[in-house]
Amino acid sequence: MTEWIPDAKLPGLYKRRGVVWAVKSRLKNGPLVTCTIGKVSLFPPLKARHEAKKLLAKLALGINPNEERKKQERIRVARRFTLEDAIKEYSETVEWKLKTKQDALSTLKRRFGDWYQTPIGNITKKDIQQRFVQIKKDVARVKKARDEYREEHGIKTKSYINEIGLGEAKRAFRYLSAIFNSYVYDDIEDAKLLPNGNPCNILKKPQYKKTLQGRVRNLDLRERS
């Protein structure tokens, strides 16, 4: 069997070994290039010719489709860089004190553990807004359960001057934002790893910028329990 069977209607298009469509043509001012389109069983002749024309046009302009495909694959691989990957890499390079590192990793895992396998470029501003609100709700729910237990056992409940959960949410996103900031300028083949920048910047809006007030009194012995 002839290895390369030319198409009867489109020069440059071939059936390779009778099972694969491929284009074979010279790159403008360059070498002969072969580009695979796909299996004959998946590409009817009309569709194969349509795809071949696009490849031949690129070759005529001096663009190598094979190099384009490799580039896109490198971009796809790089964009699978997950939040867990980012946290691990960042934590190994940033100069954190031991206590700060322990607090950061614990907080990040507790508040964003379900995002760990998500590519960092896929985490959106909407995700950030929703999680900021959810953290406050989660903390408030835990406090409510704790207060109910204390009341049931005659233990004085604690009161706070700040919105419940606000401190935890701010701390969690302070760590997360620092991680995102470290990748804002990273490029993948001239494409940004974070094409929309740091999504945590949405929290700079006035409704999220409430300042935490410092504690103005000491806790008594019972409150420390």
C-alpha positions in Angstrom: 0.0 0.0 0.0 1.2 3.5 -0.9 2.0 5.3 2.4 0.9 8.7 1.1 -2.3 8.8 -1.0 -2.9 12.4 -2.4 -6.4 13.7 -2.2 -8.1 14.0 -5.5 -9.4 17.6 -4.9 -7.0 19.4 -2.6 -3.2 19.4 -3.3 -1.2 19.1 -0.1 -3.8 16.8 1.6 -3.0 13.1 2.0 -4.3 9.9 3.4 -1.4 8.4 5.3 -1.4 4.6 5.2 -5.0 5.0 4.4 -6.1 5.6 8.0 -5.0 9.2 8.8 -5.5 12.5 7.1 -2.4 14.7 7.0 -1.2 17.8 5.3 2.3 17.9 3.8 3.5 21.2 2.4 6.5 23.5 2.6 6.6 26.2 5.2 7.1 29.7 3.6 10.8 30.1 3.1 11.3 27.0 5.2 11.4 23.2 5.2 8.7 20.6 4.3 6.2 20.2 7.2 3.8 17.4 7.9 0.7 18.1 10.0 -1.7 15.4 11.2 -5.4 16.2 11.0 -7.0 13.0 12.4 -8.3 9.6 11.6 -10.1 9.0 8.3 -12.9 7.4 10.3 -13.5 10.6 12.2 -13.0 13.1 9.4 -15.1 12.8 6.3 -13.4 14.1 3.2 -15.2 17.5 3.2 -14.3 18.1 6.8 -10.7 17.0 6.2 -10.4 19.4 3.3 -11.8 22.2 5.4 -9.2 21.6 8.2 -6.4 21.1 5.6 -7.1 24.5 4.0 -6.6 26.2 7.4 -3.3 24.4 7.9 -2.1 25.1 4.4 -2.9 28.8 4.8 -0.8 29.0 7.9 2.1 27.2 6.3 1.9 29.7 3.4 2.2 32.5 5.9 5.2 31.0 7.5 3.3 29.7 10.6 4.1 26.1 11.7 0.9 24.6 13.0 2.9 21.9 14.8 4.7 24.5 16.8 1.4 26.2 17.6 -0.1 23.0 18.9 3.0 22.4 21.1 2.7 25.9 22.4 -1.0 25.5 23.2 -0.3 22.2 25.0 2.4 23.9 27.1 -0.1 26.6 28.0 -2.8 24.0 28.9 -0.3 22.1 31.1 0.8 25.3 32.9 -2.7 26.4 33.5 -3.4 23.2 35.3 -1.2 24.7 38.1 -3.5 24.3 41.1 -4.0 26.3 44.2 -2.3 23.5 46.2 0.7 23.7 43.8 0.8 27.5 44.3 0.6 27.3 48.1 3.3 24.6 48.3 5.7 26.6 46.0 5.0 29.9 47.7 5.4 28.5 51.2 8.8 27.1 50.3 10.1 30.4 49.0 8.6 33.1 51.2 10.4 34.0 54.4 7.8 33.2 57.0 8.4 32.8 60.7 7.6 29.3 61.8 4.5 30.3 63.7 3.2 32.4 60.8 3.8 29.5 58.4 1.9 27.1 60.6 -1.0 29.6 60.9 -1.0 30.4 57.2 -1.0 26.7 56.1 -3.6 25.8 58.7 -5.9 28.7 57.7 -5.6 28.1 54.0 -6.4 24.4 54.3 -9.3 25.1 56.6 -10.9 27.8 54.5 -9.9 26.8 50.9 -9.2 23.1 51.1 -12.0 22.4 48.6 -10.2 24.6 46.1 -6.8 22.9 46.3 -7.2 20.9 43.1 -8.6 24.0 41.2 -6.2 25.7 38.7 -5.5 29.1 40.2 -6.5 30.8 36.9 -10.0 29.3 37.3 -10.7 30.9 40.7 -12.9 33.9 40.0 -13.8 37.2 41.7 -17.3 35.8 42.3 -15.7 32.7 44.0 -13.8 35.1 46.3 -16.8 37.2 47.2 -18.9 34.1 48.0 -16.2 32.5 50.1 -15.6 35.7 52.1 -19.3 35.7 53.1 -19.3 32.0 53.7 -16.3 32.1 56.1 -18.1 34.7 58.2 -21.3 32.5 58.2 -19.3 29.4 59.2 -17.6 31.2 62.1 -20.9 32.6 63.3 -22.5 29.1 63.2 -19.7 27.7 65.3 -20.0 30.6 67.8 -23.7 30.1 68.0 -23.3 26.4 68.9 -20.6 27.3 71.4 -22.8 29.9 73.0 -25.7 27.5 73.3 -23.5 25.0 75.0 -22.2 27.7 77.5 -25.7 28.9 78.3 -26.9 25.3 78.8 -24.0 24.8 81.3 -24.3 28.2 83.0 -21.1 29.5 81.5 -21.0 33.2 80.5 -20.9 33.7 76.8 -18.3 35.9 75.1 -19.1 39.1 73.3 -17.0 40.7 70.5 -16.9 44.3 69.2 -16.2 43.1 65.6 -18.5 41.4 63.2 -18.4 37.7 63.9 -16.1 35.9 61.5 -14.7 39.1 59.9 -11.2 38.6 61.4 -11.0 35.0 60.2 -12.2 36.0 56.7 -9.7 38.9 56.5 -6.8 36.7 57.8 -7.6 33.9 55.3 -7.8 36.2 52.3 -4.6 38.1 53.4 -2.7 34.9 53.0 -4.5 33.9 49.8 -4.1 37.3 48.2 -0.3 37.2 48.9 -0.1 33.9 47.1 -2.0 35.2 44.1 0.1 38.3 43.9 3.3 36.2 43.6 1.9 34.8 40.3 0.3 37.9 38.8 3.2 38.6 36.4 4.0 35.0 35.5 3.7 34.4 31.7 3.1 31.1 29.9 4.2 31.5 26.2 3.2 35.2 26.4 -0.1 34.3 28.1 -0.7 35.2 31.8 -1.0 32.4 34.3 -3.6 34.7 36.0 -5.3 36.2 32.9 -7.6 38.3 35.0 -5.1 39.3 37.7 -5.5 38.7 41.4 -9.2 37.8 42.0 -8.8 38.8 45.7 -8.5 42.4 44.6 -12.3 42.4 44.6 -12.2 42.6 48.4 -10.7 46.1 48.1 -14.3 47.3 47.4 -15.7 49.5 50.3 -18.2 46.9 51.4 -15.4 44.5 52.3 -12.9 46.9 53.8 -14.5 47.3 57.3 -11.6 47.9 59.7 -11.2 45.5 62.6 -11.3 47.3 66.0 -8.7 46.4 68.6 -9.7 44.9 71.9 -10.2 47.6 74.5 -10.3 45.6 77.7 -8.7 42.6 79.3 -10.6 39.3 79.5 -11.4 38.1 83.0 -10.5 34.6 84.2 -13.9 33.2 83.3 -13.8 34.6 79.8 -10.4 33.0 79.3 -11.8 29.5 79.9 
